[in-house]
């Protein structure tokens, strides 16, 4: 299953223009991709607020594609680190604009 998801992600990345400074940047811990990734992990019973060391959370924008006027599809890698040292990698895909980071629901791929 993980290999299949990785293949889909790899093919998606090939087709998407690499992230540049011109597209909106939603890579911080307080932005939609990171927040929704954490909510998804909590709802799935994978982790809790008490387990995560939020100071170690990292979000990196992997790709950004302009799909309409002021609308971009972005892929982020979010790495949560639990206080135990265990990391949880999440890939998110969602649409954003310059004014709003939540122009669509977020799709997830989780790697533990």
Phi, psi and omega in degrees: 000315180298319181296318179298315179296318179297322178297316179297315180298315180300314179296323177296319181294326179296324185274350184255140178295133178304150180299138178229171181291349184275339180270159182301148182247110180241048185266356182283162182296335183270003182266165187309309183301315181291315181297316181290326176299316180294316178302318179298317179297318178295314182296330179277357179075020183278326179205177179222169177302320183292334182276333188273136170265094187296339178292343180258001180292132180235135175234128180234130175281121181270325183201155178212127181235128176285123183247348177193177178300121182052038174222126184232142170262125183237149176240128179237149170251122179245128178243116176262139177244124177280160180299337177285347183102346178295138177250149176233117179266134177229132172258129179242148174227124177201168180262142180222164170231179179292334183262339189217128180271359184235059181277357177203170172291165181256132173264146187232148164226125185248135178233122181249000000 
